[in-house]
Amino acid sequence: MSQIIATGLIFVLMWSLKQFEWLDKLGGSTSSSTMTVGFILLIGYMAGKAAFRFKLPRITGYMLVGILVGPYVFDLVSQPMTRQLDLINNLALSLIALTAGGELKIRELKALGKPLFAITLLHMVVLMIVFVGGIYFLKPWIPFLEGGDVRSVLVVGMILGTIAMASSPAVAMALINECRSHGEVTESVLGVTVLKDIIVIMLFSVVLTLGRAWMRPDIPVNLQFLATVGLEIMASIGVGVFLGYFITLYLRYVNAENTLFLIGVCFLSAETGLLFKLEPALIALSAGFFMENVFPEKGERLVHAIEQGSLPVYTLFFCLAGAVINMEALREMWLLALVLVMMRLLAVFVSTYAGAKWGSKNIFLAHYSWLGFIAQAGVSLGLAAMLLRGFPEWGGALQTLIIAMIAINQLIGPIGFRFALIRSKEAHF
Amino acid sequence: MRTIIGLSILIILGYLGAYHFRTFFKKSKVLDQFLNSGFLFILIGVLCGPFGMNLLSVRVIHQLDPFIYLGLGWIGFIVGLQFEMRLLKLVPKRIFFLAQLEGLVSLAVLFGGLWLLLSGLAGVMRSPVFEVWTGVIILSACGAVSSSLAARYYAKTLPKAQKALRPLEYLISLHVFIPVLALLILYSFFHLDQREGEHFSGWVWMVTHGLVGVLLGVMMFYLLKVKMRDNERLLLILGSIIFSSGIAGYLHLSPVVICFIAGIIFANLPGFNSLLMEAVLRRAERPVYFILLILAGSLWDFRSVWVWIFLATYMLIRFVAKGVAFLSVLKLEPSLELKPSYLGGMLAQGPLAIAFVIGYEVVYSSGFLPFIVTAILGGAMLNEILAGQLMLKAFPPQETDEMKRGESAGDIL
């Protein structure tokens, strides 16, 4: 009860302070972002606790409260504030990715090789077919495809199919951490999610290049774009491996102020990503993967240490993820987005079920692991943001539709994965 | 290219700094204590900052504001936590008042000397009076603060000093009220809105400091009252301190003062468990403090020769101020069995002074900033070395003295 009163007090205090906005004009540092971080941590923690009481994942609580305090409801965390927190958000993402990489063990992945490969492959094929076919039939209800020819239907379907493939490693990692889960479903979901992340980025660049060539035959095909994307992925992995090696050297020879050192490493990965247009999450993921598999003893110790202090990181990251969920887009396209989400769910279920049945005898894998692939976030949003530049005529509208889909997936995904982990008996609360 | 070179240098320096330098410096007590205080991180900050390799550019530092405020609030909160009435009652009242006297005399002498110095400088730089006042107050407040770190370190590593330095540790731990009061006056009566056309009087801002501090202390108490795991407790402490400092920053008040008040309130509400708190705080203390030092170093503009001349003058004034204050205490209370040669223990400045100046830097813009920041950051480092030398002179080490490095909450702050 005392905590609820304190939370109410925090909420009222934050709301009252918004009335003093004239103070911002006085100069000095704009510390509203600091206040926001503190506010999010406190209120997010309470929301996570409440969600846990209702047998929901904590991150659902974080995201719901993020939506509530975000720019579209109470506006206590405004859009400029969320932009100011980009670097801190990237730091958090890098830490999460580092742990996710550390959770992927080659020997366990090898044992799961067959279902992993089958699920990934079937996701690619089935989602692409379902979305191209689905868009063809739904065309009359899609406003921005009005008057469009088969080519535009094909391009939109392929774009949606590619983005629908992506799942969120951050959500998977948060749930694995929260449920302290371990087992075949856990490993498969994380493994396939990470693998698909890399494939989706590459596939999206291919689809984008092909789509532009089909839609605008007058403009020559730019193959350099494809090469750049490939190079960026390779470079991200390379930088990640280097960072992983550097971390192990540090742990072996110095082994002091490790928390500070890790924050520094994540900062470097976030900043290097920004400077050289690499993928910060992929850098951190590769670093964690390298560390865990080349120097398992040190890697495991480090990952365990990060996990112990990860609560503030997850709270901040997912509250901000909730705050940036575009409710405007959801309101605008909710019906169409809902239909597409249902299509995606069906496709993910069928492909995961078939892949798991073919590659493994574990019935839990076939029945429940598909629920781990629902949540979407970072990569999908990043790819959607590229659409307006690629297809100025309808890219903006398609982007809004994708954002609306991601918003729904983001909210239902964690609930599904938690359910899957519990039902497959891999959660150890 | 610059970034890659910067990163490579940083990696090599990080390796050398953290390992080989440490091994090398361990041979000297003074240098070991210097490293133990974390000052190497200021130098790393200088190297990475906008005046170094620009890895921590102005944009990045701005985005890392929450870390700065966390560090400021954290230091204020921990210092406040030390004033638990239950423990304070064990300290003789006379020592408490002597500590305040020491703080007051230091502050007064510093204020006089620095007023003359900054007024002269303002004549050359044509700075407004507002900047002179704020500059003098912040420098005096920082100068009046002593850190018990050095005294504690030498008491720990030199058995002869252990008993002799205990009263000094008391004096240093208790005297912070006066510098904090000076800081409160600065942020209340020289609030930014006074410069821009007054909205509220200084008294309103002073009361606001108190109200916000008390409110946040009570709020923290209720949030942390229930049973929870250590990582949840850490999250709530971090969140509360960041929120409190953020509010302070938003209202252009002092995060250190507000969190100091919150810390005192929190420590004195029924059911406060200092052992439990210490265990949780210890987990995050070093990273939080060292990040603040790195960011402090990155904000340090030391390029002009004049700032170094200013630093030397400031150190001289501070030495005189601390000397006068210390001798006054000795004269008033000879029973403390302190000797004038122990003055070295009062000279170390430590984290609170650094928090004061960084807090000032993020709120006030002033032409004196490079002078003020150099005086405090440079002064803190040089004073640490000076304090060490004087301590070794007062208590010459024997060969059997063992080096012990503490890494607990109390050892840093």
Chai-1 contact restraints between the chains, C-beta under 6 A:
chainA,res_idxA,chainB,res_idxB,connection_type,confidence,min_distance_angstrom,max_distance_angstrom,comment,restraint_id
A,S2,B,Y222,contact,1.0,0.0,6.0,A-B,restraint_1
A,S2,B,K225,contact,1.0,0.0,6.0,A-B,restraint_2
A,Q3,B,L223,contact,1.0,0.0,6.0,A-B,restraint_3
A,A6,B,M219,contact,1.0,0.0,6.0,A-B,restraint_4
A,A6,B,Y222,contact,1.0,0.0,6.0,A-B,restraint_5
A,A6,B,L223,contact,1.0,0.0,6.0,A-B,restraint_6
A,L9,B,M219,contact,1.0,0.0,6.0,A-B,restraint_7
A,L26,B,L192,contact,1.0,0.0,6.0,A-B,restraint_8
A,L26,B,D193,contact,1.0,0.0,6.0,A-B,restraint_9
A,L26,B,E196,contact,1.0,0.0,6.0,A-B,restraint_10
A,G28,B,H252,contact,1.0,0.0,6.0,A-B,restraint_11
A,G28,B,V363,contact,1.0,0.0,6.0,A-B,restraint_12
A,S29,B,D65,contact,1.0,0.0,6.0,A-B,restraint_13
A,S29,B,V362,contact,1.0,0.0,6.0,A-B,restraint_14
A,S31,B,Y69,contact,1.0,0.0,6.0,A-B,restraint_15
A,S31,B,G246,contact,1.0,0.0,6.0,A-B,restraint_16
A,S31,B,G249,contact,1.0,0.0,6.0,A-B,restraint_17
A,S31,B,Y250,contact,1.0,0.0,6.0,A-B,restraint_18
A,S32,B,Y250,contact,1.0,0.0,6.0,A-B,restraint_19
A,S33,B,D65,contact,1.0,0.0,6.0,A-B,restraint_20
A,T34,B,D65,contact,1.0,0.0,6.0,A-B,restraint_21
A,T34,B,P66,contact,1.0,0.0,6.0,A-B,restraint_22
A,T34,B,Y69,contact,1.0,0.0,6.0,A-B,restraint_23
A,T34,B,G246,contact,1.0,0.0,6.0,A-B,restraint_24
A,T34,B,G249,contact,1.0,0.0,6.0,A-B,restraint_25
A,M35,B,G246,contact,1.0,0.0,6.0,A-B,restraint_26
A,M35,B,I247,contact,1.0,0.0,6.0,A-B,restraint_27
A,M35,B,Y250,contact,1.0,0.0,6.0,A-B,restraint_28
A,V37,B,P66,contact,1.0,0.0,6.0,A-B,restraint_29
A,V37,B,I242,contact,1.0,0.0,6.0,A-B,restraint_30
A,G38,B,G239,contact,1.0,0.0,6.0,A-B,restraint_31
A,G38,B,I242,contact,1.0,0.0,6.0,A-B,restraint_32
A,G38,B,F243,contact,1.0,0.0,6.0,A-B,restraint_33
A,G38,B,G246,contact,1.0,0.0,6.0,A-B,restraint_34
A,F39,B,F243,contact,1.0,0.0,6.0,A-B,restraint_35
A,L41,B,G239,contact,1.0,0.0,6.0,A-B,restraint_36
A,L42,B,G239,contact,1.0,0.0,6.0,A-B,restraint_37
A,Y45,B,L235,contact,1.0,0.0,6.0,A-B,restraint_38
A,L87,B,Q63,contact,1.0,0.0,6.0,A-B,restraint_39
A,Y253,B,Y19,contact,1.0,0.0,6.0,A-B,restraint_40
A,V254,B,A18,contact,1.0,0.0,6.0,A-B,restraint_41
A,V254,B,Y19,contact,1.0,0.0,6.0,A-B,restraint_42
A,A256,B,A18,contact,1.0,0.0,6.0,A-B,restraint_43
A,T259,B,P287,contact,1.0,0.0,6.0,A-B,restraint_44
A,L260,B,P287,contact,1.0,0.0,6.0,A-B,restraint_45
A,L260,B,F290,contact,1.0,0.0,6.0,A-B,restraint_46
A,L311,B,N231,contact,1.0,0.0,6.0,A-B,restraint_47
A,L311,B,L235,contact,1.0,0.0,6.0,A-B,restraint_48
A,P312,B,L235,contact,1.0,0.0,6.0,A-B,restraint_49
A,P312,B,L238,contact,1.0,0.0,6.0,A-B,restraint_50
